[in-house]
Amino acid sequence: MTNASAPISNILRRAAHVGRALRDDTRAMAAVEAALILPVALTMFALLLYGAEAFDAQRKVTLTARTVTDLITQTTPTMVSGKPSAPQSSIDADLSYASCVMTPFSSCPTPSSNLTMLATEVLINSNQTTATVQWSEPFNGATARVVGSTVTLPTGLGTGQQGNYFIMGEVYYVYTPLNLYTPASAMTLHDAIYLTPRASASLNMLVGQ
């Protein structure tokens, strides 16, 4: 009986050894798979966060552009030399107020250096696709548009509007993603909103007032 049972015992031991080896191999495979998948998963997670934050920042840029344009076009002008006019200080104040919409991406009331804005009045040209700059007021380090220069209008905006004035509010925000697993380069987010003055056909800016 002892001699007969020895081969069986050896077979069982070998089977147990093979089973343990297979178990260890499965764990090793799982570890390898995890090592391969984890970097991809972290990269996708980081990109998802970047995209969500960039989308939120772009939404804020659009809201800020809308706000500054809306504030300026609601200005009640005074007649100066036969032109409905508003002081430069009033335009600057509207730009400053609107910049707070960018919170928390930009500080308020003193905006961060990565946020710049412009308020510009344009006259729609006869071709209905371009407009001529009448005045332009920069904010927080922006560069004013040159008076008399041409602006290309968004498709369809100038249709039937030749000879009319628009206030254009522009916002530029340099968005730098969080430095997570995958670094990403900074990008400039921008939007421009056009609205007609509410209380007059045009709105002249009184420089220095």
Summary of the structure (lengths in Angstrom):
residues: 209
radius of gyration: 32.1
end to end distance: 114.8
largest distance: 124.2
contacts: 600
relative contact order: 0.18
helix: 42%
strand: 26%
